[in-house]
């Protein structure tokens, strides 16, 4: 196999990997998780989740049924990134 052919195959694999990653990101944006998973991922109690995040509008609940609610997974990830950025900014 020539060097040119090896490069073309490597570029094709890299492009395929990039497309697969984009598809995963798009699916993740559409995933809805239950509030219990959200407060577990944040490492806080249920009451803190509702008092500090939901009531202050930092997390928005989506109605799933008449009684059930959910949180968009990507929005929770964005919130976690913001909390990390706020921590890092406060430390500098």
Backbone as JSON, one array per atom type, in Angstrom:
{
  "sequence": "XXXXXXXXXXXXXXXXXXXXXXXXXXXXXXXXXXXXXXXXXXXXXXXXXXXXXXXXXXXXXXXXXXXXXXXXXXXXXXXXXXXXXXXXXXXX",
  "N": [[0.85, -1.17, 0.0], [0.57, 2.19, -0.85], [2.01, 5.29, 0.37], [0.37, 7.48, -0.1], [-2.12, 6.24, -0.39], [-2.45, 5.2, 2.18], [-2.64, 7.58, 3.63], [-5.03, 8.63, 2.58], [-6.88, 6.72, 3.48], [-6.57, 7.02, 6.25], [-7.46, 9.66, 6.55], [-10.1, 9.32, 5.72], [-11.07, 7.6, 7.75], [-10.77, 9.35, 9.95], [-12.57, 11.39, 9.26], [-14.95, 9.93, 9.25], [-15.06, 9.24, 11.96], [-15.35, 11.81, 13.08], [-17.87, 12.53, 12.07], [-19.45, 10.57, 13.31], [-19.11, 11.34, 15.97], [-20.35, 13.87, 15.92], [-22.99, 13.05, 15.42], [-23.5, 11.64, 17.79], [-23.39, 13.78, 19.6], [-25.6, 15.29, 18.76], [-27.68, 13.49, 19.33], [-27.39, 13.38, 22.11], [-28.13, 15.95, 22.83], [-30.83, 15.77, 22.61], [-31.69, 14.13, 24.59], [-33.63, 13.37, 27.41], [-33.56, 13.49, 30.86], [-34.55, 12.19, 34.05], [-35.44, 14.2, 36.93], [-34.33, 13.1, 39.29], [-31.99, 11.81, 38.43], [-30.61, 14.05, 37.61], [-30.15, 15.52, 40.03], [-28.58, 13.67, 41.34], [-26.35, 13.54, 39.64], [-25.38, 16.11, 40.01], [-24.67, 15.9, 42.6], [-26.13, 16.66, 44.84], [-28.8, 17.21, 47.25], [-32.3, 16.38, 46.9], [-34.02, 18.46, 47.78], [-32.27, 20.66, 47.75], [-31.71, 20.75, 45.03], [-34.22, 21.53, 43.96], [-34.69, 23.93, 45.43], [-32.39, 25.57, 44.94], [-31.81, 25.42, 42.22], [-34.03, 24.79, 40.43], [-36.17, 26.49, 41.33], [-34.95, 28.95, 41.05], [-34.61, 29.17, 38.39], [-32.38, 28.11, 37.09], [-32.3, 25.54, 36.22], [-34.48, 24.08, 33.98], [-37.52, 22.45, 34.02], [-39.11, 19.97, 32.05], [-42.34, 19.17, 31.06], [-43.38, 15.84, 31.01], [-45.43, 13.99, 31.31], [-48.7, 14.21, 32.75], [-47.95, 14.28, 35.42], [-45.19, 13.71, 35.54], [-41.84, 14.95, 35.17], [-38.97, 16.22, 33.36], [-35.46, 16.78, 32.58], [-33.42, 18.4, 30.24], [-30.67, 16.73, 29.07], [-28.33, 17.88, 27.91], [-28.59, 20.54, 28.72], [-28.21, 20.28, 31.44], [-25.56, 19.42, 31.43], [-24.41, 21.78, 30.4], [-24.95, 23.51, 32.53], [-23.36, 22.35, 34.53], [-20.82, 22.78, 33.41], [-20.82, 25.59, 33.51], [-20.88, 26.0, 36.29], [-18.37, 24.98, 36.95], [-16.74, 26.77, 35.52], [-17.41, 29.15, 36.87], [-16.38, 28.55, 39.39], [-13.63, 28.32, 38.76], [-13.11, 30.92, 37.89], [-13.58, 32.36, 40.22], [-11.47, 31.46, 41.74], [-9.26, 32.61, 40.61]],
  "CA": [[0.0, 0.0, 0.0], [1.39, 3.39, -0.96], [1.85, 6.3, 1.42], [-0.81, 8.26, -0.45], [-3.31, 5.43, -0.08], [-2.55, 5.14, 3.65], [-3.14, 8.89, 4.07], [-6.45, 8.74, 2.21], [-7.63, 5.86, 4.39], [-6.54, 7.65, 7.58], [-8.35, 10.83, 6.5], [-11.47, 8.82, 5.65], [-11.41, 7.15, 9.1], [-10.91, 10.53, 10.81], [-13.83, 12.04, 8.88], [-16.03, 9.08, 9.74], [-15.09, 9.4, 13.42], [-15.9, 13.15, 13.36], [-19.3, 12.48, 11.81], [-20.05, 9.77, 14.37], [-19.11, 12.17, 17.18], [-21.4, 14.87, 15.74], [-24.27, 12.37, 15.59], [-23.66, 11.39, 19.23], [-23.68, 15.06, 20.25], [-26.97, 15.65, 18.43], [-28.57, 12.62, 20.12], [-27.28, 13.78, 23.52], [-28.89, 17.19, 22.98], [-32.26, 15.44, 22.62], [-31.97, 13.21, 25.68], [-34.26, 13.93, 28.6], [-33.34, 12.65, 32.04], [-35.44, 12.49, 35.17], [-34.8, 15.07, 37.92], [-33.52, 12.35, 40.26], [-30.66, 11.62, 37.85], [-29.96, 15.36, 37.59], [-29.59, 15.89, 41.33], [-27.5, 12.73, 41.63], [-25.16, 13.98, 38.88], [-24.86, 17.32, 40.65], [-24.19, 15.53, 43.93], [-26.87, 17.44, 45.83], [-30.06, 16.61, 47.67], [-33.5, 16.74, 46.14], [-34.5, 19.78, 48.18], [-31.32, 21.66, 47.24], [-31.92, 20.82, 43.59], [-35.4, 22.34, 43.69], [-34.55, 25.26, 46.02], [-31.3, 26.37, 44.39], [-31.67, 25.35, 40.77], [-35.3, 24.87, 39.72], [-36.93, 27.69, 41.7], [-34.22, 30.14, 40.58], [-34.58, 29.15, 36.93], [-31.11, 27.63, 36.54], [-32.67, 24.28, 35.57], [-35.88, 24.14, 33.55], [-38.14, 21.14, 33.92], [-39.96, 19.75, 30.89], [-43.42, 18.23, 31.38], [-43.38, 14.62, 30.21], [-46.82, 13.55, 31.41], [-49.42, 15.09, 33.65], [-47.23, 14.39, 36.7], [-43.75, 13.49, 35.4], [-41.03, 16.03, 34.61], [-37.62, 15.82, 32.95], [-34.45, 17.81, 32.37], [-32.63, 18.14, 29.04], [-29.33, 16.3, 29.47], [-27.33, 18.85, 27.47], [-28.71, 21.73, 29.56], [-27.56, 19.96, 32.71], [-24.11, 19.48, 31.15], [-24.04, 23.2, 30.31], [-24.97, 24.05, 33.89], [-22.16, 21.85, 35.21], [-19.69, 23.53, 32.85], [-20.88, 26.95, 34.05], [-20.47, 25.94, 37.7], [-16.91, 24.8, 36.95], [-16.15, 28.04, 35.08], [-17.57, 30.11, 37.96], [-15.39, 28.18, 40.41], [-12.29, 28.66, 38.29], [-13.01, 32.38, 37.86], [-13.49, 32.83, 41.6], [-10.17, 31.08, 42.29], [-8.16, 33.38, 40.0]],
  "C": [[0.9, 1.23, 0.0], [1.09, 4.36, 0.18], [0.6, 7.15, 1.16], [-2.1, 7.55, -0.11], [-3.52, 5.36, 1.43], [-3.1, 6.46, 4.19], [-4.63, 9.04, 3.78], [-7.32, 7.91, 3.15], [-7.69, 6.47, 5.79], [-7.47, 8.85, 7.61], [-9.82, 10.4, 6.46], [-11.93, 8.33, 7.02], [-11.63, 8.33, 10.04], [-12.22, 11.27, 10.52], [-15.02, 11.25, 9.38], [-16.18, 9.21, 11.25], [-15.71, 10.75, 13.79], [-17.41, 13.16, 13.14], [-20.03, 11.68, 12.88], [-20.14, 10.58, 15.67], [-20.19, 13.25, 17.09], [-22.79, 14.25, 15.94], [-24.54, 12.08, 17.05], [-24.02, 12.67, 19.97], [-25.13, 15.48, 19.97], [-27.96, 14.79, 19.21], [-28.56, 13.03, 21.58], [-28.11, 15.04, 23.76], [-30.38, 16.89, 23.12], [-32.65, 14.52, 23.76], [-32.57, 13.94, 26.87], [-34.04, 12.96, 29.75], [-34.33, 13.06, 33.12], [-34.71, 13.38, 36.18], [-33.94, 14.32, 38.93], [-32.11, 12.09, 39.72], [-29.9, 12.94, 37.85], [-29.38, 15.7, 38.95], [-28.5, 14.92, 41.77], [-26.22, 13.14, 40.9], [-24.55, 15.23, 39.46], [-24.3, 17.03, 42.04], [-24.85, 16.32, 45.04], [-28.16, 16.73, 46.2], [-31.21, 17.08, 46.79], [-33.97, 18.15, 46.49], [-33.57, 20.89, 47.7], [-31.5, 21.84, 45.75], [-33.1, 21.74, 43.28], [-35.25, 23.76, 44.23], [-33.54, 26.14, 45.29], [-31.25, 26.4, 42.86], [-33.0, 25.51, 40.03], [-36.02, 26.17, 40.04], [-36.25, 28.98, 41.23], [-34.04, 30.15, 39.07], [-33.28, 28.68, 36.31], [-31.28, 26.29, 35.83], [-34.15, 24.39, 35.23], [-36.4, 22.72, 33.38], [-39.07, 21.11, 32.71], [-41.07, 18.8, 31.31], [-43.38, 17.03, 30.42], [-44.77, 14.0, 30.16], [-47.5, 14.54, 32.34], [-48.64, 15.32, 34.95], [-45.71, 14.33, 36.58], [-43.07, 14.68, 34.73], [-39.67, 15.48, 34.23], [-36.74, 17.03, 32.78], [-33.69, 17.43, 31.1], [-31.19, 17.88, 29.47], [-28.27, 17.34, 29.11], [-27.39, 20.13, 28.3], [-28.08, 21.5, 30.92], [-26.04, 19.98, 32.53], [-23.63, 20.91, 31.06], [-23.99, 23.85, 31.68], [-23.72, 23.61, 34.65], [-20.92, 22.58, 34.71], [-19.65, 24.96, 33.39], [-20.45, 26.98, 35.51], [-18.95, 25.78, 37.82], [-16.22, 26.11, 36.56], [-16.25, 29.1, 36.18], [-16.57, 29.83, 39.08], [-14.0, 28.61, 40.01], [-12.08, 30.16, 38.26], [-12.85, 32.93, 39.27], [-12.12, 32.53, 42.2], [-9.03, 31.92, 41.73], [-8.21, 34.84, 40.39]]
}
